[in-house]
Structures are given as structure tokens and as C-alpha cells.
């Protein structure tokens, strides 16, 4: 647990979200190095849309990324994810 009320996300659920074919990917606005990325994707195993923070193994990034943390998406983020899903059809 990161803090009271936080939900622990199993690594396999974060990885499912990262490999969601409909995932949304963007630079992490809170990244100190500017290299971290956020992925919003659906985890079938958890049954939820997650936000996953990935950090690169190398600087500058070359290809290997690590899950730094993950959390359930808030309503606004879920709505954006679902809107993108509708636009793809």
C-alpha cells in the first residue's frame, strides 16, 4: 500500500494495461527527467482501466522500460479512454 485507501496493482495487471491494443500513451507531465511515459489501458485480469507509469532503463531511452507504479484511472481518464475507443471504430 502506498497510502491509506490506495489499491495495490499486481504487476501482471499493469503489464496487461500497457499492452492493451487501444492504450493511450503520453509523456508523464510529472516526470523530472522528461523521459517517463504514462499509459492508460484496460487490464482484463483486474477488469479496470489503469494508469501505468513507465520509466526507461537507459538514458536516453533505447527500448527497455520498467513499470514504476500504476493506479486505477479516475473518471475523467476513463472517459477519455472510452472516447478514443469509440473514435477508433
N, C-alpha and C positions, 0 to 999 in steps of 0.2 A: 504494500500500500504506500502510495506517495504522500497522501494526506487523508484525513478523515473524510469518508464518503466517496473516495476515489475507487474506481473499478480497476482491478488488475486485469490486464490484457495478456493472454498467453501469447508467446512468440509466434506460434503457428497461426493464430488468428490475425496478427499484424501482417504476417507474410501473405496470407490469403488476400487481405485488402490491397497490399502492394501489387499483387499480380492480377487483380480484378481487371478484365479487359476494358471496362468502362471507367477506370480510375481517372481522377483529376490530379494533375501534377503541377506544382508551382514552387518557386523558391520560398524558403521559410522566411517570413518577414522579421522574425526574431533572431535569425542566425547572426552570430558575432563575426563569423568569417565570410558570410555571404555564400557559402557553399552548400549548406544544408537545404534539403527539399522536404516539402510536405506532400503527402499522397493521401487523397481521400478515396476510399474504396470500400466495397462491400465484402464482409467476411461471412461466407455461408456457415462456417462452423459456429460462429457466435450469433449469427442472424442479425448483425448490426452494421451500419456504416461507421467506419473508423477513420480517424485522422492519424497518420503514421509519420513520424519524423525520421528521416534518413540522413545519416552523415557519411561522407566519403572516407574510405580507408586511406587514401593518399591525397596530398595537396600539391598541385591542383588535382581535382577528381579525375580518375582514369578508368573507373569501371566497377570497382568493388565498393558496395555500400552496406552500412550496418543500420539496423533498427535501433534508434536511440530511445524512443518512447512511443507510446500510442495511447489514444484515448477515444471514447465514443464521440462521434460527431454531434454537435449541437443542432438544434432545429434549422437554423439558417444554413448551415453547411450541408445538412441532409437535403434541404430544399434545393440548393444549388446543384448537388449531385443528381438529384432526381430530374431537375430541369434539363441538365445535359443529356441524361439518358433519353428523355422524350425527344430532344432535338436530333439525336443520332438515328432515330427510326425513320 
